[in-house]
Amino acid sequence: MIKDLTDAKIFKCPRCGKPISFEGNPYRPFCSKKCKMMDLAAWFREEYQISSPMEPEDELFELEVPKD
Ligand SMILES: [Zn+2]
């Protein structure tokens, strides 16, 4: 059954730029599993580069809470 055309959200895959629809697409916002995996791999690479020792500081802060 064809619904309102405006309901079918057409967008471009952020990986390859191919126009795709949101509906019935398990790999959104990508056009395919391949593009999704490629983007995930790139994201992981960036994450490793950005990673800095910020979290240990949060733990120290919690330990410094004075107990009365
Ligand atoms: Zn794609």
PDB file of the backbone (N, CA, C, O) and the ligand in Angstrom, with CONECT records:
HET     ZN  A 101       1
ATOM      1  N   MET A   1       0.845  -1.200   0.000  1.00  0.00           N
ATOM      2  CA  MET A   1       0.000   0.000   0.000  1.00  0.00           C
ATOM      3  C   MET A   1       0.884   1.255   0.000  1.00  0.00           C
ATOM      4  O   MET A   1       1.827   1.370   0.783  1.00  0.00           O
ATOM      5  N   ILE A   2       0.559   2.174  -0.885  1.00  0.00           N
ATOM      6  CA  ILE A   2       1.367   3.393  -0.970  1.00  0.00           C
ATOM      7  C   ILE A   2       0.804   4.477  -0.061  1.00  0.00           C
ATOM      8  O   ILE A   2      -0.338   4.907  -0.215  1.00  0.00           O
ATOM      9  N   LYS A   3       1.609   4.898   0.867  1.00  0.00           N
ATOM     10  CA  LYS A   3       1.200   5.967   1.769  1.00  0.00           C
ATOM     11  C   LYS A   3       1.554   7.309   1.138  1.00  0.00           C
ATOM     12  O   LYS A   3       1.985   7.375  -0.013  1.00  0.00           O
ATOM     13  N   ASP A   4       1.371   8.348   1.891  1.00  0.00           N
ATOM     14  CA  ASP A   4       1.730   9.687   1.432  1.00  0.00           C
ATOM     15  C   ASP A   4       3.216   9.692   1.074  1.00  0.00           C
ATOM     16  O   ASP A   4       4.040   9.180   1.832  1.00  0.00           O
ATOM     17  N   LEU A   5       3.554  10.262  -0.064  1.00  0.00           N
ATOM     18  CA  LEU A   5       4.952  10.267  -0.497  1.00  0.00           C
ATOM     19  C   LEU A   5       5.841  11.030   0.481  1.00  0.00           C
ATOM     20  O   LEU A   5       7.011  10.690   0.653  1.00  0.00           O
ATOM     21  N   THR A   6       5.292  12.054   1.117  1.00  0.00           N
ATOM     22  CA  THR A   6       6.091  12.822   2.073  1.00  0.00           C
ATOM     23  C   THR A   6       6.430  11.990   3.294  1.00  0.00           C
ATOM     24  O   THR A   6       7.304  12.353   4.081  1.00  0.00           O
ATOM     25  N   ASP A   7       5.744  10.885   3.449  1.00  0.00           N
ATOM     26  CA  ASP A   7       5.974  10.023   4.591  1.00  0.00           C
ATOM     27  C   ASP A   7       7.237   9.184   4.391  1.00  0.00           C
ATOM     28  O   ASP A   7       7.908   8.808   5.352  1.00  0.00           O
ATOM     29  N   ALA A   8       7.542   8.903   3.147  1.00  0.00           N
ATOM     30  CA  ALA A   8       8.736   8.130   2.836  1.00  0.00           C
ATOM     31  C   ALA A   8       9.943   9.047   2.872  1.00  0.00           C
ATOM     32  O   ALA A   8      10.178   9.815   1.940  1.00  0.00           O
ATOM     33  N   LYS A   9      10.690   8.966   3.929  1.00  0.00           N
ATOM     34  CA  LYS A   9      11.829   9.854   4.090  1.00  0.00           C
ATOM     35  C   LYS A   9      13.010   9.399   3.251  1.00  0.00           C
ATOM     36  O   LYS A   9      13.646   8.381   3.524  1.00  0.00           O
ATOM     37  N   ILE A  10      13.280  10.193   2.218  1.00  0.00           N
ATOM     38  CA  ILE A  10      14.419   9.890   1.367  1.00  0.00           C
ATOM     39  C   ILE A  10      15.603  10.729   1.837  1.00  0.00           C
ATOM     40  O   ILE A  10      15.487  11.939   2.031  1.00  0.00           O
ATOM     41  N   PHE A  11      16.710  10.082   2.010  1.00  0.00           N
ATOM     42  CA  PHE A  11      17.899  10.813   2.429  1.00  0.00           C
ATOM     43  C   PHE A  11      19.114  10.187   1.774  1.00  0.00           C
ATOM     44  O   PHE A  11      19.025   9.150   1.117  1.00  0.00           O
ATOM     45  N   LYS A  12      20.238  10.830   1.965  1.00  0.00           N
ATOM     46  CA  LYS A  12      21.456  10.301   1.356  1.00  0.00           C
ATOM     47  C   LYS A  12      22.269   9.544   2.386  1.00  0.00           C
ATOM     48  O   LYS A  12      22.417   9.984   3.526  1.00  0.00           O
ATOM     49  N   CYS A  13      22.785   8.421   1.981  1.00  0.00           N
ATOM     50  CA  CYS A  13      23.645   7.635   2.846  1.00  0.00           C
ATOM     51  C   CYS A  13      24.872   8.485   3.180  1.00  0.00           C
ATOM     52  O   CYS A  13      25.551   8.968   2.273  1.00  0.00           O
ATOM     53  N   PRO A  14      25.166   8.674   4.473  1.00  0.00           N
ATOM     54  CA  PRO A  14      26.305   9.516   4.851  1.00  0.00           C
ATOM     55  C   PRO A  14      27.649   8.940   4.416  1.00  0.00           C
ATOM     56  O   PRO A  14      28.671   9.627   4.457  1.00  0.00           O
ATOM     57  N   ARG A  15      27.640   7.706   4.011  1.00  0.00           N
ATOM     58  CA  ARG A  15      28.885   7.048   3.628  1.00  0.00           C
ATOM     59  C   ARG A  15      29.150   7.159   2.131  1.00  0.00           C
ATOM     60  O   ARG A  15      30.245   7.533   1.710  1.00  0.00           O
ATOM     61  N   CYS A  16      28.132   6.830   1.329  1.00  0.00           N
ATOM     62  CA  CYS A  16      28.360   6.801  -0.119  1.00  0.00           C
ATOM     63  C   CYS A  16      27.495   7.807  -0.881  1.00  0.00           C
ATOM     64  O   CYS A  16      27.667   7.975  -2.088  1.00  0.00           O
ATOM     65  N   GLY A  17      26.554   8.486  -0.181  1.00  0.00           N
ATOM     66  CA  GLY A  17      25.753   9.508  -0.825  1.00  0.00           C
ATOM     67  C   GLY A  17      24.614   8.986  -1.668  1.00  0.00           C
ATOM     68  O   GLY A  17      23.970   9.757  -2.380  1.00  0.00           O
ATOM     69  N   LYS A  18      24.352   7.703  -1.604  1.00  0.00           N
ATOM     70  CA  LYS A  18      23.281   7.098  -2.378  1.00  0.00           C
ATOM     71  C   LYS A  18      21.930   7.430  -1.742  1.00  0.00           C
ATOM     72  O   LYS A  18      21.769   7.270  -0.532  1.00  0.00           O
ATOM     73  N   PRO A  19      20.948   7.892  -2.543  1.00  0.00           N
ATOM     74  CA  PRO A  19      19.636   8.206  -1.979  1.00  0.00           C
ATOM     75  C   PRO A  19      18.897   6.950  -1.566  1.00  0.00           C
ATOM     76  O   PRO A  19      18.741   6.012  -2.349  1.00  0.00           O
ATOM     77  N   ILE A  20      18.437   6.947  -0.300  1.00  0.00           N
ATOM     78  CA  ILE A  20      17.729   5.776   0.207  1.00  0.00           C
ATOM     79  C   ILE A  20      16.540   6.192   1.050  1.00  0.00           C
ATOM     80  O   ILE A  20      16.392   7.366   1.389  1.00  0.00           O
ATOM     81  N   SER A  21      15.704   5.247   1.383  1.00  0.00           N
ATOM     82  CA  SER A  21      14.523   5.511   2.186  1.00  0.00           C
ATOM     83  C   SER A  21      14.704   4.952   3.591  1.00  0.00           C
ATOM     84  O   SER A  21      15.354   3.927   3.799  1.00  0.00           O
ATOM     85  N   PHE A  22      14.118   5.648   4.533  1.00  0.00           N
ATOM     86  CA  PHE A  22      14.199   5.193   5.927  1.00  0.00           C
ATOM     87  C   PHE A  22      13.362   3.934   6.135  1.00  0.00           C
ATOM     88  O   PHE A  22      13.738   3.028   6.878  1.00  0.00           O
ATOM     89  N   GLU A  23      12.230   3.906   5.463  1.00  0.00           N
ATOM     90  CA  GLU A  23      11.296   2.814   5.697  1.00  0.00           C
ATOM     91  C   GLU A  23      11.829   1.466   5.252  1.00  0.00           C
ATOM     92  O   GLU A  23      12.307   1.312   4.128  1.00  0.00           O
ATOM     93  N   GLY A  24      11.743   0.508   6.134  1.00  0.00           N
ATOM     94  CA  GLY A  24      12.185  -0.840   5.823  1.00  0.00           C
ATOM     95  C   GLY A  24      13.676  -0.961   5.662  1.00  0.00           C
ATOM     96  O   GLY A  24      14.166  -1.915   5.057  1.00  0.00           O
ATOM     97  N   ASN A  25      14.414   0.012   6.209  1.00  0.00           N
ATOM     98  CA  ASN A  25      15.868  -0.032   6.090  1.00  0.00           C
ATOM     99  C   ASN A  25      16.495  -0.287   7.463  1.00  0.00           C
ATOM    100  O   ASN A  25      16.559   0.616   8.297  1.00  0.00           O
ATOM    101  N   PRO A  26      16.951  -1.506   7.690  1.00  0.00           N
ATOM    102  CA  PRO A  26      17.527  -1.841   9.000  1.00  0.00           C
ATOM    103  C   PRO A  26      18.891  -1.221   9.223  1.00  0.00           C
ATOM    104  O   PRO A  26      19.401  -1.233  10.343  1.00  0.00           O
ATOM    105  N   TYR A  27      19.486  -0.682   8.176  1.00  0.00           N
ATOM    106  CA  TYR A  27      20.846  -0.138   8.303  1.00  0.00           C
ATOM    107  C   TYR A  27      20.881   1.379   8.311  1.00  0.00           C
ATOM    108  O   TYR A  27      21.945   1.983   8.172  1.00  0.00           O
ATOM    109  N   ARG A  28      19.710   1.999   8.473  1.00  0.00           N
ATOM    110  CA  ARG A  28      19.690   3.454   8.490  1.00  0.00           C
ATOM    111  C   ARG A  28      20.599   3.989   9.597  1.00  0.00           C
ATOM    112  O   ARG A  28      20.723   3.318  10.621  1.00  0.00           O
ATOM    113  N   PRO A  29      21.222   5.115   9.466  1.00  0.00           N
ATOM    114  CA  PRO A  29      21.045   6.019   8.315  1.00  0.00           C
ATOM    115  C   PRO A  29      21.895   5.648   7.110  1.00  0.00           C
ATOM    116  O   PRO A  29      22.122   6.486   6.237  1.00  0.00           O
ATOM    117  N   PHE A  30      22.357   4.437   7.045  1.00  0.00           N
ATOM    118  CA  PHE A  30      23.172   4.032   5.906  1.00  0.00           C
ATOM    119  C   PHE A  30      22.342   3.218   4.929  1.00  0.00           C
ATOM    120  O   PHE A  30      21.261   2.737   5.270  1.00  0.00           O
ATOM    121  N   CYS A  31      22.852   3.065   3.709  1.00  0.00           N
ATOM    122  CA  CYS A  31      22.092   2.389   2.675  1.00  0.00           C
ATOM    123  C   CYS A  31      22.214   0.882   2.799  1.00  0.00           C
ATOM    124  O   CYS A  31      21.347   0.147   2.327  1.00  0.00           O
ATOM    125  N   SER A  32      23.281   0.416   3.429  1.00  0.00           N
ATOM    126  CA  SER A  32      23.503  -1.019   3.490  1.00  0.00           C
ATOM    127  C   SER A  32      24.368  -1.366   4.691  1.00  0.00           C
ATOM    128  O   SER A  32      24.939  -0.496   5.348  1.00  0.00           O
ATOM    129  N   LYS A  33      24.446  -2.647   4.951  1.00  0.00           N
ATOM    130  CA  LYS A  33      25.278  -3.122   6.050  1.00  0.00           C
ATOM    131  C   LYS A  33      26.735  -2.747   5.807  1.00  0.00           C
ATOM    132  O   LYS A  33      27.467  -2.421   6.742  1.00  0.00           O
ATOM    133  N   LYS A  34      27.142  -2.795   4.562  1.00  0.00           N
ATOM    134  CA  LYS A  34      28.527  -2.482   4.208  1.00  0.00           C
ATOM    135  C   LYS A  34      28.884  -1.061   4.631  1.00  0.00           C
ATOM    136  O   LYS A  34      29.921  -0.826   5.251  1.00  0.00           O
ATOM    137  N   CYS A  35      28.000  -0.109   4.283  1.00  0.00           N
ATOM    138  CA  CYS A  35      28.271   1.288   4.623  1.00  0.00           C
ATOM    139  C   CYS A  35      28.245   1.475   6.132  1.00  0.00           C
ATOM    140  O   CYS A  35      29.041   2.242   6.675  1.00  0.00           O
ATOM    141  N   LYS A  36      27.356   0.796   6.803  1.00  0.00           N
ATOM    142  CA  LYS A  36      27.260   0.928   8.251  1.00  0.00           C
ATOM    143  C   LYS A  36      28.541   0.431   8.909  1.00  0.00           C
ATOM    144  O   LYS A  36      29.066   1.082   9.812  1.00  0.00           O
ATOM    145  N   MET A  37      29.038  -0.699   8.473  1.00  0.00           N
ATOM    146  CA  MET A  37      30.251  -1.260   9.048  1.00  0.00           C
ATOM    147  C   MET A  37      31.463  -0.379   8.749  1.00  0.00           C
ATOM    148  O   MET A  37      32.357  -0.228   9.582  1.00  0.00           O
ATOM    149  N   MET A  38      31.479   0.199   7.550  1.00  0.00           N
ATOM    150  CA  MET A  38      32.593   1.076   7.180  1.00  0.00           C
ATOM    151  C   MET A  38      32.623   2.295   8.074  1.00  0.00           C
ATOM    152  O   MET A  38      33.690   2.734   8.506  1.00  0.00           O
ATOM    153  N   ASP A  39      31.439   2.848   8.355  1.00  0.00           N
ATOM    154  CA  ASP A  39      31.367   4.037   9.190  1.00  0.00           C
ATOM    155  C   ASP A  39      31.744   3.698  10.625  1.00  0.00           C
ATOM    156  O   ASP A  39      32.418   4.475  11.302  1.00  0.00           O
ATOM    157  N   LEU A  40      31.311   2.551  11.073  1.00  0.00           N
ATOM    158  CA  LEU A  40      31.623   2.104  12.428  1.00  0.00           C
ATOM    159  C   LEU A  40      33.129   1.947  12.599  1.00  0.00           C
ATOM    160  O   LEU A  40      33.692   2.331  13.624  1.00  0.00           O
ATOM    161  N   ALA A  41      33.764   1.386  11.598  1.00  0.00           N
ATOM    162  CA  ALA A  41      35.216   1.195  11.651  1.00  0.00           C
ATOM    163  C   ALA A  41      35.924   2.541  11.716  1.00  0.00           C
ATOM    164  O   ALA A  41      36.890   2.699  12.462  1.00  0.00           O
ATOM    165  N   ALA A  42      35.456   3.503  10.945  1.00  0.00           N
ATOM    166  CA  ALA A  42      36.061   4.836  10.946  1.00  0.00           C
ATOM    167  C   ALA A  42      35.840   5.505  12.292  1.00  0.00           C
ATOM    168  O   ALA A  42      36.722   6.193  12.807  1.00  0.00           O
ATOM    169  N   TRP A  43      34.660   5.299  12.856  1.00  0.00           N
ATOM    170  CA  TRP A  43      34.332   5.895  14.154  1.00  0.00           C
ATOM    171  C   TRP A  43      35.247   5.327  15.237  1.00  0.00           C
ATOM    172  O   TRP A  43      35.728   6.065  16.097  1.00  0.00           O
ATOM    173  N   PHE A  44      35.483   4.044  15.197  1.00  0.00           N
ATOM    174  CA  PHE A  44      36.364   3.413  16.186  1.00  0.00           C
ATOM    175  C   PHE A  44      37.778   3.968  16.087  1.00  0.00           C
ATOM    176  O   PHE A  44      38.440   4.195  17.100  1.00  0.00           O
ATOM    177  N   ARG A  45      38.229   4.184  14.867  1.00  0.00           N
ATOM    178  CA  ARG A  45      39.578   4.723  14.688  1.00  0.00           C
ATOM    179  C   ARG A  45      39.684   6.104  15.320  1.00  0.00           C
ATOM    180  O   ARG A  45      40.660   6.408  16.006  1.00  0.00           O
ATOM    181  N   GLU A  46      38.668   6.943  15.084  1.00  0.00           N
ATOM    182  CA  GLU A  46      38.676   8.289  15.655  1.00  0.00           C
ATOM    183  C   GLU A  46      38.624   8.224  17.170  1.00  0.00           C
ATOM    184  O   GLU A  46      39.287   9.000  17.858  1.00  0.00           O
ATOM    185  N   GLU A  47      37.842   7.303  17.677  1.00  0.00           N
ATOM    186  CA  GLU A  47      37.690   7.175  19.126  1.00  0.00           C
ATOM    187  C   GLU A  47      39.032   6.871  19.780  1.00  0.00           C
ATOM    188  O   GLU A  47      39.344   7.403  20.846  1.00  0.00           O
ATOM    189  N   TYR A  48      39.814   6.026  19.147  1.00  0.00           N
ATOM    190  CA  TYR A  48      41.115   5.674  19.710  1.00  0.00           C
ATOM    191  C   TYR A  48      42.056   6.876  19.705  1.00  0.00           C
ATOM    192  O   TYR A  48      42.864   7.048  20.618  1.00  0.00           O
ATOM    193  N   GLN A  49      41.941   7.706  18.664  1.00  0.00           N
ATOM    194  CA  GLN A  49      42.813   8.876  18.564  1.00  0.00           C
ATOM    195  C   GLN A  49      42.450   9.931  19.602  1.00  0.00           C
ATOM    196  O   GLN A  49      43.330  10.569  20.180  1.00  0.00           O
ATOM    197  N   ILE A  50      41.165  10.110  19.835  1.00  0.00           N
ATOM    198  CA  ILE A  50      40.708  11.144  20.764  1.00  0.00           C
ATOM    199  C   ILE A  50      40.912  10.721  22.224  1.00  0.00           C
ATOM    200  O   ILE A  50      41.161  11.551  23.098  1.00  0.00           O
ATOM    201  N   SER A  51      40.802   9.421  22.463  1.00  0.00           N
ATOM    202  CA  SER A  51      40.821   8.925  23.842  1.00  0.00           C
ATOM    203  C   SER A  51      41.913   9.563  24.693  1.00  0.00           C
ATOM    204  O   SER A  51      43.093   9.515  24.344  1.00  0.00           O
ATOM    205  N   SER A  52      41.514  10.153  25.801  1.00  0.00           N
ATOM    206  CA  SER A  52      42.436  10.807  26.713  1.00  0.00           C
ATOM    207  C   SER A  52      42.140  10.325  28.138  1.00  0.00           C
ATOM    208  O   SER A  52      41.044   9.831  28.404  1.00  0.00           O
ATOM    209  N   PRO A  53      43.084  10.460  29.037  1.00  0.00           N
ATOM    210  CA  PRO A  53      42.893   9.962  30.411  1.00  0.00           C
ATOM    211  C   PRO A  53      42.026  10.888  31.257  1.00  0.00           C
ATOM    212  O   PRO A  53      42.495  11.457  32.243  1.00  0.00           O
ATOM    213  N   MET A  54      40.767  11.038  30.872  1.00  0.00           N
ATOM    214  CA  MET A  54      39.868  11.902  31.628  1.00  0.00           C
ATOM    215  C   MET A  54      39.104  11.113  32.689  1.00  0.00           C
ATOM    216  O   MET A  54      38.810  11.638  33.763  1.00  0.00           O
ATOM    217  N   GLU A  55      38.786   9.868  32.395  1.00  0.00           N
ATOM    218  CA  GLU A  55      37.940   9.092  33.302  1.00  0.00           C
ATOM    219  C   GLU A  55      38.583   8.828  34.672  1.00  0.00           C
ATOM    220  O   GLU A  55      37.886   8.910  35.683  1.00  0.00           O
ATOM    221  N   PRO A  56      39.865   8.519  34.743  1.00  0.00           N
ATOM    222  CA  PRO A  56      40.476   8.297  36.065  1.00  0.00           C
ATOM    223  C   PRO A  56      40.318   9.497  36.986  1.00  0.00           C
ATOM    224  O   PRO A  56      40.206   9.338  38.202  1.00  0.00           O
ATOM    225  N   GLU A  57      40.307  10.701  36.414  1.00  0.00           N
ATOM    226  CA  GLU A  57      40.132  11.893  37.238  1.00  0.00           C
ATOM    227  C   GLU A  57      38.768  11.913  37.907  1.00  0.00           C
ATOM    228  O   GLU A  57      38.623  12.319  39.060  1.00  0.00           O
ATOM    229  N   ASP A  58      37.765  11.460  37.149  1.00  0.00           N
ATOM    230  CA  ASP A  58      36.429  11.408  37.736  1.00  0.00           C
ATOM    231  C   ASP A  58      36.407  10.484  38.946  1.00  0.00           C
ATOM    232  O   ASP A  58      35.774  10.780  39.959  1.00  0.00           O
ATOM    233  N   GLU A  59      37.105   9.367  38.822  1.00  0.00           N
ATOM    234  CA  GLU A  59      37.121   8.410  39.934  1.00  0.00           C
ATOM    235  C   GLU A  59      37.819   9.012  41.144  1.00  0.00           C
ATOM    236  O   GLU A  59      37.370   8.820  42.274  1.00  0.00           O
ATOM    237  N   LEU A  60      38.913   9.739  40.924  1.00  0.00           N
ATOM    238  CA  LEU A  60      39.630  10.372  42.033  1.00  0.00           C
ATOM    239  C   LEU A  60      38.733  11.377  42.749  1.00  0.00           C
ATOM    240  O   LEU A  60      38.730  11.473  43.976  1.00  0.00           O
ATOM    241  N   PHE A  61      37.983  12.114  41.958  1.00  0.00           N
ATOM    242  CA  PHE A  61      37.091  13.113  42.545  1.00  0.00           C
ATOM    243  C   PHE A  61      36.100  12.466  43.496  1.00  0.00           C
ATOM    244  O   PHE A  61      35.795  12.993  44.565  1.00  0.00           O
ATOM    245  N   GLU A  62      35.604  11.302  43.074  1.00  0.00           N
ATOM    246  CA  GLU A  62      34.624  10.611  43.923  1.00  0.00           C
ATOM    247  C   GLU A  62      35.285  10.138  45.222  1.00  0.00           C
ATOM    248  O   GLU A  62      34.656  10.160  46.280  1.00  0.00           O
ATOM    249  N   LEU A  63      36.549   9.712  45.145  1.00  0.00           N
ATOM    250  CA  LEU A  63      37.241   9.224  46.331  1.00  0.00           C
ATOM    251  C   LEU A  63      37.550  10.341  47.316  1.00  0.00           C
ATOM    252  O   LEU A  63      37.736  10.111  48.511  1.00  0.00           O
ATOM    253  N   GLU A  64      37.601  11.578  46.771  1.00  0.00           N
ATOM    254  CA  GLU A  64      37.953  12.695  47.650  1.00  0.00           C
ATOM    255  C   GLU A  64      36.782  13.262  48.451  1.00  0.00           C
ATOM    256  O   GLU A  64      36.950  14.190  49.242  1.00  0.00           O
ATOM    257  N   VAL A  65      35.607  12.698  48.239  1.00  0.00           N
ATOM    258  CA  VAL A  65      34.449  13.194  48.990  1.00  0.00           C
ATOM    259  C   VAL A  65      34.659  12.928  50.486  1.00  0.00           C
ATOM    260  O   VAL A  65      34.814  11.780  50.904  1.00  0.00           O
ATOM    261  N   PRO A  66      34.661  13.985  51.273  1.00  0.00           N
ATOM    262  CA  PRO A  66      34.933  13.817  52.723  1.00  0.00           C
ATOM    263  C   PRO A  66      33.801  13.111  53.458  1.00  0.00           C
ATOM    264  O   PRO A  66      32.622  13.341  53.191  1.00  0.00           O
ATOM    265  N   LYS A  67      34.184  12.257  54.376  1.00  0.00           N
ATOM    266  CA  LYS A  67      33.188  11.535  55.171  1.00  0.00           C
ATOM    267  C   LYS A  67      33.138  12.135  56.581  1.00  0.00           C
ATOM    268  O   LYS A  67      34.161  12.223  57.259  1.00  0.00           O
ATOM    269  N   ASP A  68      31.980  12.531  57.001  1.00  0.00           N
ATOM    270  CA  ASP A  68      31.860  13.114  58.351  1.00  0.00           C
ATOM    271  C   ASP A  68      31.102  12.168  59.269  1.00  0.00           C
ATOM    272  O   ASP A  68      30.899  12.478  60.443  1.00  0.00           O
TER     273      ASP A  68
HETATM  274 ZN    ZN A 101      25.905   3.809   1.408  1.00  0.00          ZN2+
END
